[in-house]
Amino acid sequence: MASGIPHAMERPHFIGIGGAGMSGIAKILAQRGAKVAGSDARESATAESLRALGVTVHIGHATEHLADDASCVVVSSAIRADNPELARATELGIAVVHRSDALAALMRTSRTIAVAGTHGKTTTTSMLAVSLTELGLDPSYAIGGDLAGPGTNARHGDGDIFVAEADESDRSFQKYDPDVAIVLNVELDHHANYASMDEIYASFEAFTAKIPAGGTLVVGEHAGARELAARVSAREDLTVIRVGESADSDVRILAITPNGMTSEVTVALPGHGEITFTVSVPGRHYAHNAAAALAAGARLGIDPADLARALTSYTGVGRRLQLKGEANGVQVIDSYAHHPTEMTADLEAMRGAAGSGRRLLVVFQPHLFSRTQELGTEMGQALALADASVVLDIYPAREDPIPGVTSALITDAATAAGATVTPVHDKAAVADVIAGMTGPGDLVLTMGAGDVTDLGPEILARLAE
């Protein structure tokens, strides 16, 4: 057995290896010495980065891509039962392993921090990965986005700490047993898998129940996170730490001072006094993420003052208010926000960073029919924070269309909220539309969890003309 690799994953085959979660696990296994292969629907920078690690990546899904001697097949919840490689694995009797089980196995021998919540997981996990690396602790990490510095979403480190993003969307985070868990917020999302807030709370309670005796739960100030803390308060072998600006917070944020695209944050930690540090992304929600990371690191015995200084090394993660470039005085920034709460937070952050006299224009692509059906009105209302918006058709991802559910649900709500909004059904036309709307000093925000991110370079090229 290669070092740190369960026997069943010595020769894994990943179906959908280009996905954020899947590619991270594949990278770590490859770095630990496994013979990794997989397939994805299309070529991508992720596929190239995997090949650079010695991973065999096939484009398209076909039975011949699966080697007969594969030790297991790794899948995510997005892989359908009729996938030809999955059917071939069943025919050959090859074990099928869910992505979450594979990640749980990789974390088992480390001290672990798992970051959960409806919003902010990727950013907070990234902050920890960057700061722990800066401190020379050489952590392993698996994140849902590429770090701005290393340019990767996962790495095997020789240190004893593993930091992982814990995904609640398909309940897979219930497989992990972290020493420290962070729950930033709890809201209703992923409507294809959760019918009510009661189901959401039950899922998060199952996640926190896996924290071993003597472990720690760090919760944010969001009402849902505080409700979760109350629900698990009877557990005497669990330390619960509340982070936020309110007076009842155990780790209290005393001040958040915006400074353009950064913020200066002052936090009071019991036994450590006040600590002030810089967060290199704008927005109050990112300051809260950093404070949660600080609290979690302290519970693993890391000096908070050292960790706070190291946090200044965090310069962002792909698609989280990521500056894509500037042309003719117009900055184009990319946001992964796709839930109304995230949209509102990022739009407010960019409003603060822009200051007075600069217009904020948004290109928004709704993600999933089910989410649009449930939250389309709130998405439209969030867009009222922009000076003008372009709204694309719904990005379906893994879902089939729902009759009557279109992006008109969003544009109608935006118009009713007083927003200036333009529906654009042809994605290829967006660059021209935006070029006709912008002027020097404007900010353009491409927003959504689908392929709207591809429009940033196209908009910049059109503006440069």
N, C-alpha and C positions, 0 to 999 in steps of 0.2 A: 504493500500500500504506500502511495506517495504521501509525503509529510502533510498531515493535517487534512487528508481527504478520506471521507468514508469510502469503504470498498465499493459500494454501489455507485459512487460517482467518479470512479477512476477514468471512465470513458463515456461521459454523458453526451447525449444529443439533445439540443434545445430546439423546440419548435417555437418560432417567433423570437429568435435570439437577439434581434435588434431592439426589442423593447427596453425601456429604462430599467425595469427591475430584473428582467432576464439577463440582459447584457452584463449587469453588474456582477451577478453570481457567476456567470461564465468567465469573466475576467479574473475573479478571485481564484476560481478553480484552476484556470490556466496558469496563474502566477504560482500556485501551489504545486504545479507539476502534473495536473491531469491532462489527458488527451481529449480536448473538447472539440465538438463539432455542433453544427446546427444549421437552421434554415430561417430565412426571413422573406417577407413578401417583396422587398425591393432593396436595391443598393442604397447605402447610406454611409455617412462618416463613421457611424458606430460600427458598421460591418468592417470597414477598413481598420479601425482601431483594434478590433478583435483579431483580424488576420495578422496584425503586427505582433500580437502575442502568441502567434502560432495556432490560432483557432481556425478550423475549416468552416467557412461560411458559404452555404449554397443559397442562391437566390431563387425563390419560388418554392412551392411545397410539392414534393413528389416522393413516391415510395422508395425510389432508388437512392435518395439522399440519406436514408437511414442505414447505417452499416449494421450488418448482421451481428457483429460482436459488441455493439453498444451495451454498456453496463446498465444504463437506464435512459429513459426519455423524460426530460423536464418540460413541463407545460405551465402556462398561466391560466387563469380563469377565462381569458379571452379566446383560447383555442377551442374550436368546436369539435364535437364528437366525430364529424365526418372528415376531419383532416386526414389526408392519405397517409401521412407519416405516423400519426397516432393509430390509425387502423392497422398499419403494418406492424407497429410495436405490439399491438394486441395479438396479432397473428403469430408473431415470433415468440410471444411470451416474455417480452422485455418489460421490466418494471417501469411503471409510470409514476413520476414523482412531481408533486405540485411545487411550484416555485417557492412557496413559503416553507415547505418542509426542507427543501434544499438549503435555504438561507438559515433556517433554525439549526441545521446540522453543522453548518460552517461556524456559527456563533458559539457552539456549545462549550468549547474549552476556553473561552475568553470572559473577561469582565465586560458586561454589555450595557450599553445605553440604547434603548429603543424609543424613537420619537414618533408619537402618534398625534392625531387630531384631524379635524376636517380641513384645516388650512395651516400652512406654515411648516409642514413636516420637512420638506426638502431644504428650506432655508436653514432651519435650526440644526438639522443633521449636518449640513454643510459647514455651519459655523463651528460645530464641535470638531469635525474632521480637520478643518484648517487649523484651528487653534491648538489642538492636541499635537498635530504634526509640527507646528511652529515650536512647540515646547520640547520637541525631540522624543515624544512618546511613541512615535511610529505606529499609530493605530491602524487597524483594518476598518474599512467602511464600505457601506452600500447605500447609495443615494439615488433618488429619482430624477437627478439632473446632473449635468456636467459642471464641475467646479471651474471658476474662471481661471484660477492659477494653473493647477495640474491638468485641466482640460479633460478630466475623466470623472465617471460617476462611481467608481469602485476601485479598491486597492487592497491587496493583502499586505499587511504590515507585520513586522516582527515583534511589536509590542503586545501587551496582554489586554488591550482594550479594543472592543469592536463596537462601532457606532452604526446603527441601522435605522433606516426609515421604515416605519411600521404601518402598513397599509390596511385601513379598515374597510375598504370598498367591498371586498368579497369575504370579509371576516378572517382573512389569512393571518392577521396579526395575532390571533389567538394561539398560534403555534409557538410563539416566542416566550421565553422565560427570563426577561432582562433583570439585571441587578438594579438598574435605575430605569424607570419609565417616565417619559414626559408626555402629558396630554395637554396640548395647547388650547383646544376648544372642542366642543361637541355640538354639531348641528346636523340637521336632517339633510342628507345628500345620498347619492347612489340609489336612486328610487327604484331601480330594477331589482335591488337586493334588500332594501329596507322599506317597510310599509309605514313605519311610525317612529316617533322619538323613543317610544318604549323599547322597540327593537334595537335602536341605536344604542341606548343606554345599556341594554342587556349585553350587547356585543362588547362595549368598552369595559363593562364589569368583568366579562369573561377574560378579556386581555389583562386587566389589572390583577385578576385572581392568579395569574401565572407568575407574578412577581414573587420570588421565594421569600421565606421568612427572613427578616432583617433587611429587606430591600426597601426601595424608596419610590414614591410616586410624586412627581413634580407636576403641579397643575397650573395652568394659566388663569387669567382673571376673567375669562369668558364665563358667562352664566352657566353654560352647559358643563364646562370643566369643573366649576365649583360645585355643581349639583352632583357630579360624579364623585368628587371628594367626599361629599356628605354621605353618599350611598355606601362608600367603602370605609367609613370612619370607625365602624365597629371592629375592624381588624386590628388587633393590638400589636401584631408583629410587623406592621407596615408603617413606615414614616411617611407622612404626607406633608409636602412643602408647597405652600401657596405663593405664587409669584404675581406681582402686579403693583398698581399704583394705589390701591385702596389701603386703608389703615389696618385692615385685618390680615394683610399679606405677611408671610414669614420672611420672604425676600422682597423688600419693597423698592420699587422704582421711584426715586425722589424727584428726578427731573429728566426731561427729554428736550434737548435744545436743538432745533433744526439748524443746519448750516449748509444750504444748497443741497447737494446730493449726498450729504452725510448728516449724522446726528451725534451729539454728545450726550451720553447717558450717565446718570449717577444712580447707583444702587446701594442700598444698605443691607448687609448680610450679618446675621447674628454672629457675634464673636470675631468679626472681621472689620467692622466699621463701614465707612462709606468708601466706595470705589467708583471712580469716574473713568470712562473709556469712550472710544469713538466707534460708532457703527457706520460702516462705509456704504450704506444704502439708505435712502430716505424713507421716512414713514414711521409712525408710532408703532405699528404692528411689528416691524423689524426690530425695534428696540425691545419690545416684549419678548420676541424670540431669543434675542441675545441674553436677556436676563435669565430666561429659562435654561439656556445652555450653561450659563455661569453657575446656576444652582445645581444642575445635574453633575457638572464636573467636580464641584466642591464635595459632593456626596461620595465621589470615588477617591477622595483624598488629595485632589489637586488644589494647590494654593489659589484662592480666588483672585488675588491681585495679579499673580502670574498669568492666570487664564484670561483675565480682563485685558491685559496688555497684548496677549496673543490674539485675542478676538479682533483687534484692529487689523490683523493680517487678512481677515476675510474681505474679499473684494467682490463677492457676488457669485451667483450660480446661473447657468444658462436659463434664460426665459423668466428670470425673476427680476423685472425692471432692468433688463440687460441693454446697455447702449449698443445698438447695432452700427451706428455711424452718423455722420452729418453731411449734408449736401445743400449748398446754397442757403446756409444759415438755418436749416431745418434739421433738428435731431430726431432720429427714429429709434424708439425704445421698444423692447419686446417684453410682454407680460404673459405668464401662463394662467392668469386669473380666469376662471370660468364659472365660479359660483358667485352669486350677488355680493356676499360678504367680502370675498377676495377682490372683486371688481371695485367695490366701494373703497376698500382700503388702499388699493394701488392708485386709483384715481385721486383720492385725497392726498396721498403721498406725492404724486406728481404735481398736483395743484400747489402744494407747499413748496416743492423744489423749483417750480417754474417762476414763482413770484408774480408780481403784477405786470401786466402789459404783454404777456405771452399767451398765445392761444394753445389749448390742448385739444387735439383731434384724435379720435379713436377709430381703429378698424377692428370690429368685434366679430368673431366667429363663434356662434353657439356650439356647444359640445354635448352631444347625445339628445335624442328625441325625448327620452323620459325626463331628463333634467329640464329641458325647455318647457315641457308640458307642465311641470310642477312649479318652476321658478321663473318662467319667461317674463311675467309681469315685473318681478323684482329686478331682473336683469335690465329691462327697459328703464326702470326708475333709476338704477345706478348710472346709466349712460347720460342722465340729465346733468351729471357732474362735469361732463365734457362740453366744450364749446360747440362741437359738431361730431357726429359719428357716422360711420359707414357700417352696415350690418350685412354679413354674408349669410348664405344658406347654412343650415345645420350640418355640422360634421358628424356623420353617423357613428364612426368608430365601429364598435362591435354590435350595434343595434340595427334592427330593421325599422323602417319608417312606421310612424303611428299616424293613422288617418286624422287629418285636420291639424296636425302639429307642424308648424313651419316657423320660420324666423319672423313672420308677420306678428306673432304673439309678442315679440320683443319690440319691434318697430312701432306697433300700435301703442304699447305701454309707454315707450319712450316719448312718443308724440304727445300722449295724454299728460305726461309729466313735464311738458314744456321743452323737451329736448329737440334739437335740430338733428334729424336722422335721415339717412339716405340708404334704402335697400339696394344692394348690388348682388345680382345672382350669378354673374360671371366673374370668377376670381381673377381671371386674367385682365379684367378691366380696372381693377382696384388702383393700380399704380397711376394710371391716367386720371382717375377720379380724384385721388388725393393730391396729385400735382396741381390740379385745377383749383383746389381748395386752400392750399397752404401759401404762406409767405415767410420771409426771413424772421427768425426768432420763434417760430411755432415749434411745438412738440407733437410728434405723431407716435401714438401708442398702438402697436399691433397686439391684440389681446384674444386669448382663447387657448384651449388645450389641444386643438387639432393642428392642421398644417398651415394655419394663418401665419406661423412663424416664418414660412418661406417667403412671405411678401416683403419682409424688411429690406433685403438686398434689391428686390425689384423696385421698390419705392425709391430707394436711394439712387439707383441708376437712372430712374426717370427724372428725379429732381435734379440730378447732375446735368441733364440735357438742357 
